[in-house]
Amino acid sequence: MKVLIVGSEGFIGSHLFKFFSSKRTVHTCDFVDIRGRDNYFQVSPSDPNYLDIIKSNKYDLIINCSGSANVSKSLQHPIFDFEANVNVVARILSAVLLSNVKSRFLNISSAAVYGNPENLPIYTETAEDSIPISPYGVHKRITEVLLENYYKSFNIPTCSLRLFSAYGNGQRKLLLWDLFKKFSEGNSIELFGTGNESRDYIHIDDICQQLELVLENANFKGEAYNIANGEEVFVKDVAGLFSNCFQNKKFEFNGLVREGDPLNWKADISVMKDWGYKQTVPIEIGVNRYIQWAQENG
């Protein structure tokens, strides 16, 4: 199998590159200027040549990990977020269509498409009636509709992965990075929210495992799958894990909820379990690994 990873230099893309390289022929693509790597394509943000790349190499699978994953920035600059998350998917799908190469196309979407769900766990069908609470969530839902349409209209095999709270070594943003910076630099630690907000965390190693299951079992008929552990983990408990690693430093929550942030998440992952998924990195182990990595590389 020949694979192209678009957005290969980001957190998700770089880990997928390492994961797939041991078992498949993998080409990579991003905006970053990299010298000396074989089978790497640097593209221009304003005029990426996806068509030439796909037509020349005839990939069996294209995975799109590119785009912006910043909810706050999407609220401040929604047009930028639209271009980063929707336009790039439209360009790749168009390139696949024009190339006449029947590549399977897998797009990294987000649980942000669900907005603030009324009931837990969150089933994939919920997205059809959900209202995302950020431009980022709206734009991710638009990409899913694009994938559905390209399958139905042009018979291009497509599939969306709704990642919940992905984390792991190499991630320099979101809650765990914020907690590391605050616990390592300060004595008086103030955190947003109440601490009763919850997320469904999944380590990057387990994301790779679930992605492999999708490739082996999914229909690729425009459908979407939840990528998570099916566990509701409260933010206060994650902060407690950091406190344990930093001499039990005290922390408190300010009660302020940031715009665009959902309150509670827990995914239904019955499909993944039916396919044989078993979690390999519990949150306690994953956080300890992350703190060790951040201390060595932060």
C-alpha positions, 0 to 999 in steps of 0.5 A, a space after each residue: 500500500 502506498 500512502 500520502 500523509 498531508 499535514 505530515 509535520 503536525 502532531 497527528 501527522 508526524 506520529 502517523 508517519 512513524 507508525 505507517 513507515 514500518 509497514 507501508 510506503 509512505 510519502 509526506 506533504 506539508 507547507 514546511 521547508 524540509 531538506 533531505 527527506 525522501 518522498 516529501 513534497 512541500 506545497 504552497 498554502 496559496 496554490 498547492 499542487 495536490 493534483 500533480 502529486 497524486 497523479 504521479 504517485 497513484 496512492 492507495 490511501 490519502 490521509 489528511 491531517 492538515 489544518 488548524 486545530 485552534 478553537 480560540 483562533 477560529 473565533 477570532 479569525 473564522 475566515 482563516 480557519 475556513 481556509 485551513 480546514 475546509 479549502 484544503 479538503 476541497 482541494 485534495 478531493 478535487 485533485 483525487 477526482 481529476 487524477 482519476 486515481 481511486 485513492 481512499 481518502 481519510 480525513 481527520 475531523 473532530 468531536 467539535 462537530 457535536 457542540 455541547 451534547 445533551 446526553 452522554 455517551 455521544 453517538 455518531 448519529 448525534 452530529 446530524 442534529 448537533 449545532 457546533 459551538 465554534 467556527 472550528 466545529 462548523 468547518 469540521 462538519 462541512 468537511 464531513 459533508 464534503 466527504 459524504 458528497 464525493 462518495 455519493 456523487 463520484 464514488 470516491 471512497 471517503 471516511 471521517 475520523 472524529 477525534 476527541 481529546 488527542 494527546 501525547 508526546 510532541 504536543 505543544 498546545 491544549 490542556 496538557 501543555 498548558 498544565 505543564 507550563 503552569 505547574 513547572 513555572 508557577 506556585 499559584 496555579 489558576 486554571 480555567 473552568 470549574 474542573 468538572 468539565 470532562 473530556 474523552 482522552 485518547 493517547 496518540 498510540 491508541 489513535 494509531 491503533 484505531 486508525 489501523 482498525 478503520 483501514 481494515 474494517 471501514 466501508 469508506 462510504 462517506 461515514 464517520 467514526 468516533 476516535 476515543 476511549 469511551 471514558 469521561 475524564 474530568 479536568 480536575 482529575 487530570 490537573 491532580 495527576 500533574 499536581 502529584 508529579 509536581 510536589 503536590 502543588 496547589 491549584 484552583 479553578 476560576 469558574 470562567 468557561 472559555 467561549 467555544 469549549 464544550 462542557 462534557 464529552 464521552 464517546 460511544 466507541 462500540 464500533 471500535 470495540 467490535 473491531 477489537 480495540 483495546 486501550 493500551 495507554 491509560 490516562 495516568 500512564 499517558 500523563 506521566 509519559 507526557 510530563 517526562 517528555 515535556 521536561 526533557 524537550 519543553 
